[in-house]
């Protein structure tokens, strides 16, 4: 258990996660900015008083600490944007993550009515990123330290306890999802996908295949199986990357057929936390040497033989 949390590991996985979550935060900021006055403005749909009444007792929001001025939402949005760019580029990385987190939950707690599950995932993983050495690679911080001779050219391995917390959170998400779905009859009897794909506001692309009951039942039960595997079997090293591929396929399928902004891509990005840091480092080394494709083929001797 001590090795699991504290044996030094490469920092590549958490650094890649930081960059990708920086992109997610930037897209999220664009959506917030485009509806700033409507959802978070002083004269918006939901007043601050309504937000206080409907919000939880334990919450943090800068909107409650600042005066009710029409300029406050824009000010907080611009501060959040600066922090997001810091996260993305790795500039004053930990400080940027902290500022991005507190400004993000301020917007979340100002108007809880526009949130969905992906918003909760973003802020949870953003908080956990703060606990990792995610600025030790792919960052301006690291570039500057190397340039000044304050850090070695190759990032040092560090204790992965922050990454482990992410992995545990990842598993809990999928296990809780399956448990929640099994509370009702639709997932158990295999008709949940039919019901979900009949919600007009969420349908992206009507698929005739989804009118077949056998296909509906297969997709419903296979969704449960993949989600359960993402929460459990993904910890078995021999199965991990097959489970991740199945998870990516599941979320891409949902993205193709249903319009749930950002959710599927966010969940795909979170799967990176389950990639072993040493594996990611090895893949990057092989990619630099131009040997990644041949290495992948070598995993399948028959394919390699055909390639020769």
C-alpha positions in Angstrom: 0.0 0.0 0.0 2.9 2.3 0.8 4.4 1.7 -2.6 1.0 2.2 -4.3 0.8 5.8 -3.0 4.3 6.9 -2.5 6.8 4.9 -4.7 8.1 7.6 -7.2 6.6 7.5 -10.7 7.1 9.6 -13.8 5.0 12.8 -13.9 4.0 12.4 -17.5 0.4 11.3 -16.9 -0.6 14.1 -14.5 1.1 16.7 -16.8 -0.8 15.5 -19.8 -4.0 15.6 -17.8 -3.3 19.2 -16.8 -2.9 20.2 -20.4 -6.1 18.5 -21.6 -8.1 19.8 -18.6 -6.7 23.3 -19.5 -8.3 22.9 -22.9 -11.6 21.7 -21.4 -11.5 24.7 -19.0 -10.9 27.1 -21.9 -13.9 25.7 -23.8 -16.0 25.9 -20.7 -14.9 29.5 -20.2 -16.1 30.4 -23.7 -19.5 28.9 -23.0 -19.7 30.8 -19.7 -18.6 34.1 -21.3 -21.2 33.8 -24.1 -24.0 33.5 -21.5 -22.4 35.6 -18.7 -25.2 38.2 -18.2 -28.0 35.7 -18.7 -26.9 33.1 -16.1 -24.6 35.0 -13.8 -25.4 38.7 -14.2 -27.0 40.9 -11.6 -30.1 41.1 -13.8 -29.8 37.5 -14.9 -32.4 34.8 -14.9 -31.5 33.7 -11.3 -30.8 36.4 -8.8 -28.1 36.1 -6.1 -30.8 35.9 -3.5 -32.4 32.9 -5.3 -29.0 31.3 -5.6 -28.4 31.6 -1.8 -31.8 30.1 -1.0 -31.3 27.1 -3.4 -27.6 26.5 -2.7 -26.2 24.2 -0.1 -25.2 25.4 3.4 -21.5 24.7 2.8 -20.4 26.5 -0.3 -17.9 29.0 -1.5 -18.6 31.8 -4.0 -16.8 35.0 -4.6 -20.1 36.4 -5.8 -21.2 36.4 -2.2 -18.1 38.2 -1.0 -18.1 40.9 -3.7 -20.6 43.8 -4.1 -23.6 43.2 -6.4 -22.1 45.2 -9.2 -22.8 44.4 -12.9 -19.1 44.4 -13.6 -18.3 41.6 -11.1 -19.3 38.6 -13.3 -17.0 39.9 -16.1 -14.2 40.6 -13.6 -14.4 37.1 -12.2 -14.6 35.6 -15.7 -11.5 37.4 -16.8 -9.6 36.3 -13.6 -10.8 32.8 -14.3 -9.5 33.0 -17.9 -6.1 34.1 -16.8 -5.9 31.2 -14.4 -7.1 28.8 -17.1 -4.3 29.9 -19.4 -1.9 29.4 -16.5 -3.2 25.8 -16.1 -3.0 25.1 -19.8 0.5 26.5 -20.3 1.8 25.6 -16.9 2.6 29.1 -15.7 2.7 29.4 -11.9 1.0 26.1 -12.2 -0.2 25.4 -8.6 -1.3 29.0 -8.1 -3.2 29.0 -11.5 -4.9 25.7 -10.5 -6.0 27.2 -7.2 -7.4 30.4 -8.7 -9.1 28.5 -11.5 -10.7 26.2 -9.0 -12.0 28.9 -6.7 -13.3 31.0 -9.6 -14.9 28.0 -11.2 -16.8 26.9 -8.1 -17.9 30.5 -7.6 -19.7 30.4 -11.0 -21.0 26.9 -10.1 -22.4 28.0 -6.8 -23.8 31.3 -8.2 -26.1 29.3 -10.5 -26.5 25.6 -9.8 -29.3 25.3 -12.2 -27.1 25.2 -15.3 -24.8 22.5 -14.0 -24.5 18.8 -15.1 -22.4 15.9 -14.1 -19.5 17.0 -16.3 -19.2 20.3 -14.3 -18.8 18.3 -11.1 -16.1 16.0 -12.7 -14.2 19.1 -14.0 -14.0 20.7 -10.6 -13.2 17.5 -8.7 -10.3 16.7 -11.0 -9.1 20.3 -11.0 -8.9 20.1 -7.2 -7.0 16.8 -7.3 -4.6 18.2 -10.0 -3.5 20.7 -7.4 -2.2 17.8 -5.3 0.0 16.5 -8.1 3.4 17.6 -9.6 1.6 18.3 -12.9 3.7 21.4 -13.7 6.9 19.3 -13.9 6.5 18.6 -17.6 4.9 20.3 -20.6 4.9 23.6 -18.8 6.5 27.1 -18.9 7.4 26.6 -15.3 9.6 23.6 -16.2 11.0 25.3 -19.3 12.1 28.2 -17.2 13.7 26.1 -14.4 15.6 24.0 -17.0 16.8 27.2 -18.7 18.0 28.6 -15.4 19.7 25.4 -14.5 17.3 24.8 -11.5 16.0 21.4 -12.8 17.4 18.5 -14.8 16.5 18.0 -18.5 14.4 14.9 -17.6 11.7 15.5 -15.0 12.2 13.7 -11.7 9.9 10.9 -10.7 7.7 11.8 -7.7 5.2 10.2 -5.3 2.0 9.5 -7.2 -0.5 9.9 -4.3 -2.3 12.7 -6.0 -2.7 10.6 -9.1 -3.9 7.7 -7.0 -6.7 9.9 -5.6 -7.7 10.7 -9.1 -7.8 7.0 -10.0 -9.9 6.2 -7.0 -12.3 9.1 -7.9 -12.5 7.7 -11.4 -13.5 4.3 -10.2 -16.0 5.7 -7.8 -17.7 7.7 -10.6 -18.3 4.6 -12.7 -19.2 2.2 -9.8 -21.7 4.8 -8.5 -23.1 5.3 -12.0 -23.9 1.6 -12.3 -25.4 1.4 -8.8 -27.6 4.4 -9.5 -28.8 3.0 -12.8 -29.7 -0.3 -11.3 -32.1 1.4 -8.9 -34.7 1.7 -11.6 -36.2 -0.9 -13.9 -35.1 0.5 -17.3 -31.5 -0.6 -17.2 -32.3 -3.9 -15.7 -34.8 -4.8 -18.4 -32.6 -3.5 -21.2 -34.8 -0.6 -22.5 -32.9 2.4 -21.0 -31.1 3.2 -24.3 -34.4 3.3 -26.1 -35.9 5.8 -23.7 -32.7 8.0 -23.7 -32.5 8.2 -27.5 -36.2 9.4 -27.7 -35.5 12.6 -25.8 -35.6 15.0 -28.7 -33.6 17.8 -27.1 -30.6 15.4 -26.7 -30.8 13.5 -30.0 -27.9 14.5 -32.2 -28.3 11.9 -35.0 -31.3 9.6 -35.3 -30.1 6.0 -35.9 -32.5 3.5 -37.4 -30.5 0.7 -35.7 -31.9 2.0 -32.3 -35.4 0.8 -33.3 -34.4 -2.8 -33.0 -35.2 -4.2 -29.6 -32.4 -6.8 -29.7 -29.9 -4.0 -30.4 -31.4 -1.8 -27.7 -31.0 -4.5 -25.1 -27.5 -5.3 -26.2 -26.4 -1.6 -26.0 -28.1 -1.1 -22.6 -26.6 -4.1 -21.0 -23.2 -3.6 -22.6 -23.2 0.0 -21.4 -23.6 -1.3 -17.8 -20.8 -3.9 -18.4 -18.3 -1.4 -19.8 -19.1 1.1 -17.0 -18.7 -1.6 -14.4 -15.4 -2.6 -16.0 -14.2 1.0 -15.9 -14.8 1.1 -12.2 -13.3 -2.3 -11.4 -11.5 -4.4 -14.1 -9.5 -1.4 -15.1 -7.2 -2.0 -12.1 -6.1 -5.3 -13.6 -3.0 -4.4 -15.6 -3.5 -7.0 -18.3 -7.1 -5.7 -18.9 -6.5 -2.0 -18.3 -6.0 -0.8 -21.9 -8.7 -3.0 -23.4 -11.1 -1.6 -20.8 -10.0 2.0 -21.7 -10.6 1.3 -25.4 -14.0 -0.1 -24.6 -14.7 3.0 -22.5 -13.6 5.3 -25.3 -15.8 3.5 -27.8 -18.8 3.8 -25.4 -18.4 7.5 -25.0 -17.8 8.1 -28.7 -20.9 6.2 -29.4 -22.9 8.4 -27.0 -21.3 11.5 -28.5 -22.3 10.4 -32.0 -26.0 9.8 -31.1 -26.7 12.2 -28.3 -26.0 15.9 -27.7 -24.6 16.3 -24.2 -22.1 19.1 -24.5 -18.6 18.2 -23.4 -19.5 15.3 -21.1 -18.3 12.4 -23.3 -15.0 14.2 -24.1 -14.4 15.0 -20.4 -14.9 11.4 -19.4 -12.5 10.2 -22.2 -9.9 12.7 -20.9 -10.3 11.4 -17.3 -9.4 7.9 -18.5 -5.9 9.1 -19.0 -5.4 9.1 -15.2 -5.6 5.3 -15.4 -2.7 5.1 -17.9 0.4 3.9 -16.1 2.9 6.8 -16.0 5.8 4.4 -17.0 3.8 3.2 -19.9 3.1 6.7 -21.1 6.8 7.7 -20.7 7.9 4.6 -22.7 5.3 5.3 -25.5 6.6 8.9 -25.8 10.2 7.7 -26.0 9.3 5.2 -28.7 7.3 7.9 -30.6 10.4 10.2 -30.5 12.5 7.4 -31.9 9.9 6.6 -34.6 9.4 3.1 -33.2 6.0 3.4 -31.6 4.0 1.8 -34.5 6.4 -1.1 -34.9 6.3 -1.6 -31.2 2.5 -1.8 -31.3 2.7 -4.3 -34.1 5.1 -6.4 -32.1 2.4 -7.0 -29.5 0.6 -9.1 -32.1 3.1 -11.5 -33.7 0.8 -12.5 -36.5 0.2 -8.9 -37.6 4.0 -8.3 -37.4 4.6 -11.3 -39.6 2.1 -10.0 -42.2 3.7 -6.6 -42.1 7.1 -8.1 -42.9 
